[in-house]
């Protein structure tokens, strides 16, 4: 009997061990799926509605073949993204914008501009609080714009018309039209006739490699270390020949007698400022950044947030120690906030706001006044799609720059094409900003501003196709690109 009992007890113990083993495996699976591998603030979790629509596994999005820029013209090529989102059962699925994203840009414009880029972003590397973001860019722009540096750029656009009259606070298009006429030269070193067609333009060729690492701390904070390595080549259009309109016969109602004549370009604004000792970096050079910063981030979904705050301060340094002939420092501060206005009535109406300020000091190349780095990616301004959408790119730059944006984002519809989900959003906006020469000049007066109407097509939540039409007192322009403005 004893032996039989022992045998029976052994079988029971084996069964009990098997049950315990199965239980532990199930518990471990549940813990690994539901317990976060590190602390993340609950505010960063996606809403149940958004989480329900978030796509699993891998997919591809992008804009094939077409983009529009007001200065460099129409581009052919494409932007593509490869996303890996993982499974909904994974602990970080509700907190990460994606597991990783690989981006590729290949564009060339009808005006000989080129843009090639490859990028990689991994928000939580191997389920750790570390994030890696890196990109390599080659940007060839034969129509880069330069209007000067500092508070002088806040003055309205002026020009002399074909009759020698000075026009103040001009419309950008009208000014460009008048700059394209031939005129008699005022310099003995030039020919009898010159044109100012390229007065505010230069050609740049920029290659940048950026590597950035940040870490989530205490659930809401991110700490950044990074570096940028860049080489910039600059060419001016002084003395280069272009077709120029005759001031009398170049713009008549009779096309057969309209006259365009090859004419050398006069001295450009860039050359004038260089010869006057106002700028550095006239020919470009190596500009290598070391970056460090900290951010407070409670956004529910960083690609297109509906609630939360993002606030950051970034310090950058360029010196001979980084392999650059220039010595300068930059401090950049940015605050962004998002809130559903009437959650019980209009849960799809979000107000989004941003203010930013930057100071740069030292021996600064003129190309670097405009460049600001955020943990969300580089910002270039003031002017253009990322800042003041009613003004041309780089219209205002200086040692001190401040800007802001206010948007209403109303999601008015959605639809599916196969397994692809699309959400439509109407976005009216208000942009403002200005530059200062000295810190004691900083205040709340005399800002430049513009108004924008926009449409967003949000593709699988991970890709935002943006269309914006912006107007200001001197210009209007249309943009088609990827990503929210902020």
Beta strands, then each sheet from edge to edge (+ up, - down):
strand 1: 58-64
strand 2: 67-69
strand 3: 73-84
strand 4: 100-109
strand 5: 114-122
strand 6: 130-145
strand 7: 159-160
strand 8: 166-167
strand 9: 182-184
strand 10: 193-195
strand 11: 201-217
strand 12: 221-235
strand 13: 241-245
strand 14: 260-264
strand 15: 284-297
strand 16: 308-318
strand 17: 328-342
strand 18: 346-362
strand 19: 371-374
strand 20: 377-380
strand 21: 400-417
strand 22: 420-436
strand 23: 448-459
strand 24: 463-471
strand 25: 476-482
sheet 1: 1+ 3- 2+
sheet 2: 1+ 3- 4+ 5- 6+ 11- 12+ 15- 16+ 17- 18+ 21- 22+ 23- 24+ 25-
sheet 3: 7+ 8-
sheet 4: 9+ 10-
sheet 5: 13+ 14-
sheet 6: 19+ 20-
end
